[in-house]
Every structure is written in C-alpha cells, then in structure tokens.
Amino acid sequence: MYAIHYFENKVELLNIASRIIPAVDDSVSIKGRNGKVKSVEKMGETKYFVVVEFEKKVEKSKTNLWRIGMKRK
C-alpha cells in the first residue's frame, strides 16, 4: 500500500492509501472534479506526491428569473 497525496497549487486536496500509483497524464476525479495528473514525485519508500490540474469551471450567467420591477414579499 502506498500513501498518495494529491495537490493542486500547493494545496493538499486528498490523502489516500492505494495500491495503484497514478501516472502522468492519467485522468482523475477528486471531490467531483475531473482533472489530469501533471507530475508524480516519490518522497519516500511508500509516499508519493501527485500534482493535479483540474478542468476550469464554467460559470453560469446569473440571470434574474423574476421580472425586474417585481419585489419579493
């Protein structure tokens, strides 16, 4: 078993014990976000640091569904 530490922009996202070490350019899904592995560093005998880059979030436009002149009660 290996201790895999996932990072994005120097922020640790997830620690997991796994038998599989991710390779560079593998697709990963962490906390509902999809991304790709950018680099894998071996820090010890069983400890690996994995740097992940996530896909950009598409921001939805915030449109007012209510009429402009209508006020809520």
PyMOL Python script that loads the backbone (N, CA, C, O; Angstrom):
from pymol import cmd

cmd.read_pdbstr("""\
ATOM      1  N   MET A   1       0.843  -1.182   0.000  1.00  0.00           N
ATOM      2  CA  MET A   1       0.000   0.000   0.000  1.00  0.00           C
ATOM      3  C   MET A   1       0.890   1.247   0.000  1.00  0.00           C
ATOM      4  O   MET A   1       1.913   1.309   0.682  1.00  0.00           O
ATOM      5  N   TYR A   2       0.466   2.227  -0.783  1.00  0.00           N
ATOM      6  CA  TYR A   2       1.195   3.475  -0.908  1.00  0.00           C
ATOM      7  C   TYR A   2       0.336   4.616  -0.380  1.00  0.00           C
ATOM      8  O   TYR A   2      -0.888   4.583  -0.507  1.00  0.00           O
ATOM      9  N   ALA A   3       0.968   5.619   0.207  1.00  0.00           N
ATOM     10  CA  ALA A   3       0.264   6.824   0.641  1.00  0.00           C
ATOM     11  C   ALA A   3       0.378   7.832  -0.496  1.00  0.00           C
ATOM     12  O   ALA A   3       1.470   8.304  -0.813  1.00  0.00           O
ATOM     13  N   ILE A   4      -0.753   8.155  -1.103  1.00  0.00           N
ATOM     14  CA  ILE A   4      -0.797   9.070  -2.230  1.00  0.00           C
ATOM     15  C   ILE A   4      -1.368  10.400  -1.739  1.00  0.00           C
ATOM     16  O   ILE A   4      -2.469  10.435  -1.190  1.00  0.00           O
ATOM     17  N   HIS A   5      -0.625  11.496  -1.933  1.00  0.00           N
ATOM     18  CA  HIS A   5      -1.048  12.835  -1.548  1.00  0.00           C
ATOM     19  C   HIS A   5      -1.296  13.632  -2.827  1.00  0.00           C
ATOM     20  O   HIS A   5      -0.384  13.814  -3.633  1.00  0.00           O
ATOM     21  N   TYR A   6      -2.530  14.108  -3.015  1.00  0.00           N
ATOM     22  CA  TYR A   6      -2.892  14.875  -4.207  1.00  0.00           C
ATOM     23  C   TYR A   6      -2.836  16.370  -3.887  1.00  0.00           C
ATOM     24  O   TYR A   6      -3.369  16.814  -2.870  1.00  0.00           O
ATOM     25  N   PHE A   7      -2.182  17.146  -4.768  1.00  0.00           N
ATOM     26  CA  PHE A   7      -2.016  18.586  -4.585  1.00  0.00           C
ATOM     27  C   PHE A   7      -2.502  19.337  -5.811  1.00  0.00           C
ATOM     28  O   PHE A   7      -2.409  18.849  -6.938  1.00  0.00           O
ATOM     29  N   GLU A   8      -3.025  20.545  -5.569  1.00  0.00           N
ATOM     30  CA  GLU A   8      -3.326  21.494  -6.638  1.00  0.00           C
ATOM     31  C   GLU A   8      -2.887  22.863  -6.146  1.00  0.00           C
ATOM     32  O   GLU A   8      -3.375  23.343  -5.123  1.00  0.00           O
ATOM     33  N   ASN A   9      -1.976  23.488  -6.863  1.00  0.00           N
ATOM     34  CA  ASN A   9      -1.441  24.810  -6.499  1.00  0.00           C
ATOM     35  C   ASN A   9      -0.927  24.832  -5.060  1.00  0.00           C
ATOM     36  O   ASN A   9      -1.249  25.745  -4.299  1.00  0.00           O
ATOM     37  N   LYS A  10      -0.150  23.857  -4.695  1.00  0.00           N
ATOM     38  CA  LYS A  10       0.473  23.733  -3.365  1.00  0.00           C
ATOM     39  C   LYS A  10      -0.541  23.548  -2.235  1.00  0.00           C
ATOM     40  O   LYS A  10      -0.197  23.706  -1.063  1.00  0.00           O
ATOM     41  N   VAL A  11      -1.777  23.219  -2.574  1.00  0.00           N
ATOM     42  CA  VAL A  11      -2.814  22.952  -1.575  1.00  0.00           C
ATOM     43  C   VAL A  11      -3.133  21.464  -1.628  1.00  0.00           C
ATOM     44  O   VAL A  11      -3.454  20.924  -2.687  1.00  0.00           O
ATOM     45  N   GLU A  12      -3.042  20.810  -0.477  1.00  0.00           N
ATOM     46  CA  GLU A  12      -3.311  19.382  -0.431  1.00  0.00           C
ATOM     47  C   GLU A  12      -4.813  19.134  -0.495  1.00  0.00           C
ATOM     48  O   GLU A  12      -5.580  19.678   0.300  1.00  0.00           O
ATOM     49  N   LEU A  13      -5.219  18.308  -1.450  1.00  0.00           N
ATOM     50  CA  LEU A  13      -6.638  18.025  -1.652  1.00  0.00           C
ATOM     51  C   LEU A  13      -7.073  16.732  -0.987  1.00  0.00           C
ATOM     52  O   LEU A  13      -8.157  16.660  -0.409  1.00  0.00           O
ATOM     53  N   LEU A  14      -6.231  15.713  -1.069  1.00  0.00           N
ATOM     54  CA  LEU A  14      -6.660  14.392  -0.651  1.00  0.00           C
ATOM     55  C   LEU A  14      -5.462  13.533  -0.294  1.00  0.00           C
ATOM     56  O   LEU A  14      -4.431  13.585  -0.964  1.00  0.00           O
ATOM     57  N   ASN A  15      -5.598  12.745   0.760  1.00  0.00           N
ATOM     58  CA  ASN A  15      -4.646  11.690   1.110  1.00  0.00           C
ATOM     59  C   ASN A  15      -5.384  10.374   0.968  1.00  0.00           C
ATOM     60  O   ASN A  15      -6.519  10.236   1.424  1.00  0.00           O
ATOM     61  N   ILE A  16      -4.742   9.415   0.338  1.00  0.00           N
ATOM     62  CA  ILE A  16      -5.411   8.132   0.161  1.00  0.00           C
ATOM     63  C   ILE A  16      -4.369   7.020   0.175  1.00  0.00           C
ATOM     64  O   ILE A  16      -3.255   7.193  -0.320  1.00  0.00           O
ATOM     65  N   ALA A  17      -4.734   5.901   0.735  1.00  0.00           N
ATOM     66  CA  ALA A  17      -3.894   4.713   0.703  1.00  0.00           C
ATOM     67  C   ALA A  17      -4.348   3.857  -0.472  1.00  0.00           C
ATOM     68  O   ALA A  17      -5.509   3.454  -0.545  1.00  0.00           O
ATOM     69  N   SER A  18      -3.438   3.585  -1.378  1.00  0.00           N
ATOM     70  CA  SER A  18      -3.807   2.888  -2.596  1.00  0.00           C
ATOM     71  C   SER A  18      -2.692   1.944  -3.019  1.00  0.00           C
ATOM     72  O   SER A  18      -1.530   2.130  -2.656  1.00  0.00           O
ATOM     73  N   ARG A  19      -3.056   0.942  -3.782  1.00  0.00           N
ATOM     74  CA  ARG A  19      -2.067   0.023  -4.342  1.00  0.00           C
ATOM     75  C   ARG A  19      -1.609   0.467  -5.724  1.00  0.00           C
ATOM     76  O   ARG A  19      -0.624  -0.043  -6.258  1.00  0.00           O
ATOM     77  N   ILE A  20      -2.338   1.426  -6.297  1.00  0.00           N
ATOM     78  CA  ILE A  20      -2.049   1.897  -7.653  1.00  0.00           C
ATOM     79  C   ILE A  20      -1.488   3.310  -7.582  1.00  0.00           C
ATOM     80  O   ILE A  20      -2.078   4.187  -6.952  1.00  0.00           O
ATOM     81  N   ILE A  21      -0.348   3.529  -8.230  1.00  0.00           N
ATOM     82  CA  ILE A  21       0.258   4.849  -8.305  1.00  0.00           C
ATOM     83  C   ILE A  21      -0.141   5.462  -9.642  1.00  0.00           C
ATOM     84  O   ILE A  21       0.110   4.853 -10.682  1.00  0.00           O
ATOM     85  N   PRO A  22      -0.762   6.657  -9.653  1.00  0.00           N
ATOM     86  CA  PRO A  22      -1.176   7.258 -10.919  1.00  0.00           C
ATOM     87  C   PRO A  22       0.032   7.680 -11.752  1.00  0.00           C
ATOM     88  O   PRO A  22       1.069   8.063 -11.210  1.00  0.00           O
ATOM     89  N   ALA A  23      -0.112   7.605 -13.063  1.00  0.00           N
ATOM     90  CA  ALA A  23       0.947   8.002 -13.983  1.00  0.00           C
ATOM     91  C   ALA A  23       0.640   9.398 -14.520  1.00  0.00           C
ATOM     92  O   ALA A  23      -0.478   9.897 -14.396  1.00  0.00           O
ATOM     93  N   VAL A  24       1.647  10.011 -15.113  1.00  0.00           N
ATOM     94  CA  VAL A  24       1.478  11.339 -15.697  1.00  0.00           C
ATOM     95  C   VAL A  24       0.469  11.261 -16.845  1.00  0.00           C
ATOM     96  O   VAL A  24       0.477  10.303 -17.617  1.00  0.00           O
ATOM     97  N   ASP A  25      -0.391  12.262 -16.954  1.00  0.00           N
ATOM     98  CA  ASP A  25      -1.462  12.379 -17.955  1.00  0.00           C
ATOM     99  C   ASP A  25      -2.613  11.406 -17.734  1.00  0.00           C
ATOM    100  O   ASP A  25      -3.433  11.227 -18.635  1.00  0.00           O
ATOM    101  N   ASP A  26      -2.702  10.776 -16.573  1.00  0.00           N
ATOM    102  CA  ASP A  26      -3.877   9.963 -16.239  1.00  0.00           C
ATOM    103  C   ASP A  26      -5.021  10.883 -15.830  1.00  0.00           C
ATOM    104  O   ASP A  26      -4.795  11.949 -15.258  1.00  0.00           O
ATOM    105  N   SER A  27      -6.226  10.474 -16.117  1.00  0.00           N
ATOM    106  CA  SER A  27      -7.408  11.223 -15.689  1.00  0.00           C
ATOM    107  C   SER A  27      -7.774  10.808 -14.268  1.00  0.00           C
ATOM    108  O   SER A  27      -7.770   9.622 -13.937  1.00  0.00           O
ATOM    109  N   VAL A  28      -8.089  11.793 -13.434  1.00  0.00           N
ATOM    110  CA  VAL A  28      -8.503  11.523 -12.061  1.00  0.00           C
ATOM    111  C   VAL A  28      -9.762  12.321 -11.764  1.00  0.00           C
ATOM    112  O   VAL A  28     -10.011  13.365 -12.367  1.00  0.00           O
ATOM    113  N   SER A  29     -10.543  11.818 -10.833  1.00  0.00           N
ATOM    114  CA  SER A  29     -11.730  12.517 -10.364  1.00  0.00           C
ATOM    115  C   SER A  29     -11.647  12.596  -8.848  1.00  0.00           C
ATOM    116  O   SER A  29     -11.700  11.577  -8.159  1.00  0.00           O
ATOM    117  N   ILE A  30     -11.517  13.821  -8.331  1.00  0.00           N
ATOM    118  CA  ILE A  30     -11.387  14.046  -6.894  1.00  0.00           C
ATOM    119  C   ILE A  30     -12.450  15.046  -6.474  1.00  0.00           C
ATOM    120  O   ILE A  30     -12.524  16.149  -7.016  1.00  0.00           O
ATOM    121  N   LYS A  31     -13.268  14.658  -5.512  1.00  0.00           N
ATOM    122  CA  LYS A  31     -14.323  15.512  -4.966  1.00  0.00           C
ATOM    123  C   LYS A  31     -15.242  16.044  -6.055  1.00  0.00           C
ATOM    124  O   LYS A  31     -15.666  17.199  -6.006  1.00  0.00           O
ATOM    125  N   GLY A  32     -15.548  15.206  -7.032  1.00  0.00           N
ATOM    126  CA  GLY A  32     -16.476  15.583  -8.080  1.00  0.00           C
ATOM    127  C   GLY A  32     -15.887  16.452  -9.172  1.00  0.00           C
ATOM    128  O   GLY A  32     -16.618  16.941 -10.033  1.00  0.00           O
ATOM    129  N   ARG A  33     -14.579  16.653  -9.152  1.00  0.00           N
ATOM    130  CA  ARG A  33     -13.917  17.478 -10.165  1.00  0.00           C
ATOM    131  C   ARG A  33     -12.983  16.596 -10.991  1.00  0.00           C
ATOM    132  O   ARG A  33     -12.261  15.763 -10.444  1.00  0.00           O
ATOM    133  N   ASN A  34     -13.002  16.783 -12.298  1.00  0.00           N
ATOM    134  CA  ASN A  34     -12.171  15.994 -13.188  1.00  0.00           C
ATOM    135  C   ASN A  34     -10.881  16.740 -13.488  1.00  0.00           C
ATOM    136  O   ASN A  34     -10.873  17.962 -13.639  1.00  0.00           O
ATOM    137  N   GLY A  35      -9.787  15.981 -13.573  1.00  0.00           N
ATOM    138  CA  GLY A  35      -8.502  16.610 -13.848  1.00  0.00           C
ATOM    139  C   GLY A  35      -7.505  15.618 -14.397  1.00  0.00           C
ATOM    140  O   GLY A  35      -7.815  14.443 -14.591  1.00  0.00           O
ATOM    141  N   LYS A  36      -6.289  16.112 -14.648  1.00  0.00           N
ATOM    142  CA  LYS A  36      -5.205  15.276 -15.160  1.00  0.00           C
ATOM    143  C   LYS A  36      -4.005  15.389 -14.245  1.00  0.00           C
ATOM    144  O   LYS A  36      -3.782  16.426 -13.621  1.00  0.00           O
ATOM    145  N   VAL A  37      -3.234  14.315 -14.169  1.00  0.00           N
ATOM    146  CA  VAL A  37      -2.027  14.280 -13.360  1.00  0.00           C
ATOM    147  C   VAL A  37      -0.918  14.990 -14.130  1.00  0.00           C
ATOM    148  O   VAL A  37      -0.630  14.646 -15.276  1.00  0.00           O
ATOM    149  N   LYS A  38      -0.295  15.989 -13.488  1.00  0.00           N
ATOM    150  CA  LYS A  38       0.794  16.731 -14.120  1.00  0.00           C
ATOM    151  C   LYS A  38       2.164  16.163 -13.750  1.00  0.00           C
ATOM    152  O   LYS A  38       3.060  16.110 -14.593  1.00  0.00           O
ATOM    153  N   SER A  39       2.331  15.741 -12.498  1.00  0.00           N
ATOM    154  CA  SER A  39       3.614  15.167 -12.090  1.00  0.00           C
ATOM    155  C   SER A  39       3.426  14.252 -10.896  1.00  0.00           C
ATOM    156  O   SER A  39       2.473  14.391 -10.130  1.00  0.00           O
ATOM    157  N   VAL A  40       4.346  13.320 -10.752  1.00  0.00           N
ATOM    158  CA  VAL A  40       4.340  12.374  -9.639  1.00  0.00           C
ATOM    159  C   VAL A  40       5.746  12.361  -9.049  1.00  0.00           C
ATOM    160  O   VAL A  40       6.722  12.126  -9.761  1.00  0.00           O
ATOM    161  N   GLU A  41       5.847  12.619  -7.722  1.00  0.00           N
ATOM    162  CA  GLU A  41       7.137  12.642  -7.046  1.00  0.00           C
ATOM    163  C   GLU A  41       7.156  11.583  -5.950  1.00  0.00           C
ATOM    164  O   GLU A  41       6.213  11.474  -5.166  1.00  0.00           O
ATOM    165  N   LYS A  42       8.218  10.815  -5.900  1.00  0.00           N
ATOM    166  CA  LYS A  42       8.379   9.820  -4.839  1.00  0.00           C
ATOM    167  C   LYS A  42       9.106  10.488  -3.681  1.00  0.00           C
ATOM    168  O   LYS A  42      10.253  10.907  -3.830  1.00  0.00           O
ATOM    169  N   MET A  43       8.455  10.591  -2.536  1.00  0.00           N
ATOM    170  CA  MET A  43       9.021  11.277  -1.384  1.00  0.00           C
ATOM    171  C   MET A  43       9.640  10.314  -0.379  1.00  0.00           C
ATOM    172  O   MET A  43      10.483  10.715   0.424  1.00  0.00           O
ATOM    173  N   GLY A  44       9.244   9.088  -0.414  1.00  0.00           N
ATOM    174  CA  GLY A  44       9.780   8.093   0.497  1.00  0.00           C
ATOM    175  C   GLY A  44       9.550   6.721  -0.095  1.00  0.00           C
ATOM    176  O   GLY A  44       9.234   6.581  -1.276  1.00  0.00           O
ATOM    177  N   GLU A  45       9.712   5.716   0.737  1.00  0.00           N
ATOM    178  CA  GLU A  45       9.536   4.350   0.251  1.00  0.00           C
ATOM    179  C   GLU A  45       8.101   4.084  -0.185  1.00  0.00           C
ATOM    180  O   GLU A  45       7.864   3.417  -1.192  1.00  0.00           O
ATOM    181  N   THR A  46       7.140   4.611   0.582  1.00  0.00           N
ATOM    182  CA  THR A  46       5.730   4.358   0.264  1.00  0.00           C
ATOM    183  C   THR A  46       4.921   5.645   0.148  1.00  0.00           C
ATOM    184  O   THR A  46       3.692   5.598   0.192  1.00  0.00           O
ATOM    185  N   LYS A  47       5.580   6.794   0.002  1.00  0.00           N
ATOM    186  CA  LYS A  47       4.895   8.081  -0.014  1.00  0.00           C
ATOM    187  C   LYS A  47       5.106   8.767  -1.362  1.00  0.00           C
ATOM    188  O   LYS A  47       6.239   8.939  -1.812  1.00  0.00           O
ATOM    189  N   TYR A  48       3.982   9.164  -2.012  1.00  0.00           N
ATOM    190  CA  TYR A  48       4.030   9.806  -3.319  1.00  0.00           C
ATOM    191  C   TYR A  48       3.238  11.102  -3.280  1.00  0.00           C
ATOM    192  O   TYR A  48       2.156  11.160  -2.695  1.00  0.00           O
ATOM    193  N   PHE A  49       3.786  12.152  -3.911  1.00  0.00           N
ATOM    194  CA  PHE A  49       3.085  13.425  -4.074  1.00  0.00           C
ATOM    195  C   PHE A  49       2.668  13.524  -5.531  1.00  0.00           C
ATOM    196  O   PHE A  49       3.496  13.389  -6.432  1.00  0.00           O
ATOM    197  N   VAL A  50       1.370  13.761  -5.764  1.00  0.00           N
ATOM    198  CA  VAL A  50       0.822  13.849  -7.117  1.00  0.00           C
ATOM    199  C   VAL A  50       0.257  15.253  -7.319  1.00  0.00           C
ATOM    200  O   VAL A  50      -0.602  15.696  -6.556  1.00  0.00           O
ATOM    201  N   VAL A  51       0.736  15.947  -8.343  1.00  0.00           N
ATOM    202  CA  VAL A  51       0.246  17.283  -8.669  1.00  0.00           C
ATOM    203  C   VAL A  51      -0.814  17.138  -9.751  1.00  0.00           C
ATOM    204  O   VAL A  51      -0.579  16.527 -10.793  1.00  0.00           O
ATOM    205  N   VAL A  52      -2.001  17.717  -9.483  1.00  0.00           N
ATOM    206  CA  VAL A  52      -3.146  17.570 -10.372  1.00  0.00           C
ATOM    207  C   VAL A  52      -3.566  18.943 -10.891  1.00  0.00           C
ATOM    208  O   VAL A  52      -3.523  19.932 -10.159  1.00  0.00           O
ATOM    209  N   GLU A  53      -3.972  18.996 -12.157  1.00  0.00           N
ATOM    210  CA  GLU A  53      -4.549  20.217 -12.720  1.00  0.00           C
ATOM    211  C   GLU A  53      -5.979  19.902 -13.133  1.00  0.00           C
ATOM    212  O   GLU A  53      -6.220  19.020 -13.958  1.00  0.00           O
ATOM    213  N   PHE A  54      -6.932  20.638 -12.545  1.00  0.00           N
ATOM    214  CA  PHE A  54      -8.344  20.390 -12.808  1.00  0.00           C
ATOM    215  C   PHE A  54      -8.825  21.197 -13.996  1.00  0.00           C
ATOM    216  O   PHE A  54      -8.241  22.219 -14.358  1.00  0.00           O
ATOM    217  N   GLU A  55      -9.912  20.711 -14.598  1.00  0.00           N
ATOM    218  CA  GLU A  55     -10.551  21.444 -15.684  1.00  0.00           C
ATOM    219  C   GLU A  55     -11.159  22.719 -15.118  1.00  0.00           C
ATOM    220  O   GLU A  55     -11.582  22.758 -13.963  1.00  0.00           O
ATOM    221  N   LYS A  56     -11.198  23.743 -15.930  1.00  0.00           N
ATOM    222  CA  LYS A  56     -11.759  25.019 -15.499  1.00  0.00           C
ATOM    223  C   LYS A  56     -13.265  24.895 -15.340  1.00  0.00           C
ATOM    224  O   LYS A  56     -13.936  24.240 -16.138  1.00  0.00           O
ATOM    225  N   LYS A  57     -13.788  25.535 -14.296  1.00  0.00           N
ATOM    226  CA  LYS A  57     -15.230  25.543 -14.075  1.00  0.00           C
ATOM    227  C   LYS A  57     -15.865  26.563 -15.006  1.00  0.00           C
ATOM    228  O   LYS A  57     -15.347  27.667 -15.172  1.00  0.00           O
ATOM    229  N   VAL A  58     -16.962  26.203 -15.600  1.00  0.00           N
ATOM    230  CA  VAL A  58     -17.706  27.119 -16.451  1.00  0.00           C
ATOM    231  C   VAL A  58     -18.742  27.811 -15.574  1.00  0.00           C
ATOM    232  O   VAL A  58     -19.635  27.172 -15.018  1.00  0.00           O
ATOM    233  N   GLU A  59     -18.604  29.133 -15.461  1.00  0.00           N
ATOM    234  CA  GLU A  59     -19.542  29.878 -14.632  1.00  0.00           C
ATOM    235  C   GLU A  59     -20.792  30.179 -15.434  1.00  0.00           C
ATOM    236  O   GLU A  59     -20.727  30.683 -16.555  1.00  0.00           O
ATOM    237  N   LYS A  60     -21.917  29.865 -14.847  1.00  0.00           N
ATOM    238  CA  LYS A  60     -23.191  30.136 -15.496  1.00  0.00           C
ATOM    239  C   LYS A  60     -23.552  31.595 -15.250  1.00  0.00           C
ATOM    240  O   LYS A  60     -23.262  32.149 -14.190  1.00  0.00           O
ATOM    241  N   SER A  61     -24.177  32.198 -16.225  1.00  0.00           N
ATOM    242  CA  SER A  61     -24.579  33.590 -16.057  1.00  0.00           C
ATOM    243  C   SER A  61     -25.715  33.669 -15.048  1.00  0.00           C
ATOM    244  O   SER A  61     -26.608  32.822 -15.016  1.00  0.00           O
ATOM    245  N   LYS A  62     -25.655  34.688 -14.242  1.00  0.00           N
ATOM    246  CA  LYS A  62     -26.660  34.857 -13.203  1.00  0.00           C
ATOM    247  C   LYS A  62     -27.747  35.771 -13.740  1.00  0.00           C
ATOM    248  O   LYS A  62     -27.636  36.995 -13.682  1.00  0.00           O
ATOM    249  N   THR A  63     -28.780  35.167 -14.255  1.00  0.00           N
ATOM    250  CA  THR A  63     -29.888  35.943 -14.788  1.00  0.00           C
ATOM    251  C   THR A  63     -31.002  35.999 -13.763  1.00  0.00           C
ATOM    252  O   THR A  63     -31.214  35.059 -12.996  1.00  0.00           O
ATOM    253  N   ASN A  64     -31.694  37.092 -13.764  1.00  0.00           N
ATOM    254  CA  ASN A  64     -32.805  37.271 -12.845  1.00  0.00           C
ATOM    255  C   ASN A  64     -34.041  36.628 -13.470  1.00  0.00           C
ATOM    256  O   ASN A  64     -34.510  37.065 -14.521  1.00  0.00           O
ATOM    257  N   LEU A  65     -34.559  35.605 -12.830  1.00  0.00           N
ATOM    258  CA  LEU A  65     -35.732  34.926 -13.356  1.00  0.00           C
ATOM    259  C   LEU A  65     -37.011  35.689 -13.065  1.00  0.00           C
ATOM    260  O   LEU A  65     -38.020  35.506 -13.746  1.00  0.00           O
ATOM    261  N   TRP A  66     -36.968  36.529 -12.072  1.00  0.00           N
ATOM    262  CA  TRP A  66     -38.132  37.342 -11.742  1.00  0.00           C
ATOM    263  C   TRP A  66     -38.120  38.587 -12.616  1.00  0.00           C
ATOM    264  O   TRP A  66     -37.078  39.019 -13.108  1.00  0.00           O
ATOM    265  N   ARG A  67     -39.302  39.146 -12.793  1.00  0.00           N
ATOM    266  CA  ARG A  67     -39.369  40.405 -13.536  1.00  0.00           C
ATOM    267  C   ARG A  67     -38.608  41.486 -12.782  1.00  0.00           C
ATOM    268  O   ARG A  67     -38.551  41.466 -11.552  1.00  0.00           O
ATOM    269  N   ILE A  68     -38.040  42.403 -13.495  1.00  0.00           N
ATOM    270  CA  ILE A  68     -37.165  43.407 -12.887  1.00  0.00           C
ATOM    271  C   ILE A  68     -37.913  44.256 -11.865  1.00  0.00           C
ATOM    272  O   ILE A  68     -37.371  44.551 -10.800  1.00  0.00           O
ATOM    273  N   GLY A  69     -39.143  44.653 -12.167  1.00  0.00           N
ATOM    274  CA  GLY A  69     -39.885  45.536 -11.265  1.00  0.00           C
ATOM    275  C   GLY A  69     -40.589  44.813 -10.130  1.00  0.00           C
ATOM    276  O   GLY A  69     -41.161  45.465  -9.257  1.00  0.00           O
ATOM    277  N   MET A  70     -40.565  43.481 -10.115  1.00  0.00           N
ATOM    278  CA  MET A  70     -41.323  42.738  -9.116  1.00  0.00           C
ATOM    279  C   MET A  70     -40.481  42.575  -7.855  1.00  0.00           C
ATOM    280  O   MET A  70     -39.312  42.197  -7.930  1.00  0.00           O
ATOM    281  N   LYS A  71     -41.072  42.860  -6.699  1.00  0.00           N
ATOM    282  CA  LYS A  71     -40.366  42.704  -5.431  1.00  0.00           C
ATOM    283  C   LYS A  71     -40.910  41.480  -4.713  1.00  0.00           C
ATOM    284  O   LYS A  71     -42.084  41.134  -4.845  1.00  0.00           O
ATOM    285  N   ARG A  72     -40.047  40.838  -3.959  1.00  0.00           N
ATOM    286  CA  ARG A  72     -40.486  39.701  -3.143  1.00  0.00           C
ATOM    287  C   ARG A  72     -41.133  40.203  -1.876  1.00  0.00           C
ATOM    288  O   ARG A  72     -40.769  41.254  -1.349  1.00  0.00           O
ATOM    289  N   LYS A  73     -42.095  39.444  -1.394  1.00  0.00           N
ATOM    290  CA  LYS A  73     -42.749  39.812  -0.135  1.00  0.00           C
ATOM    291  C   LYS A  73     -42.134  39.080   1.015  1.00  0.00           C
ATOM    292  O   LYS A  73     -42.554  39.261   2.157  1.00  0.00           O
TER     293      LYS A  73
END
""", "prot")
cmd.dss("prot")
cmd.show_as("cartoon", "prot")
cmd.util.cbc("prot")
cmd.orient("prot")
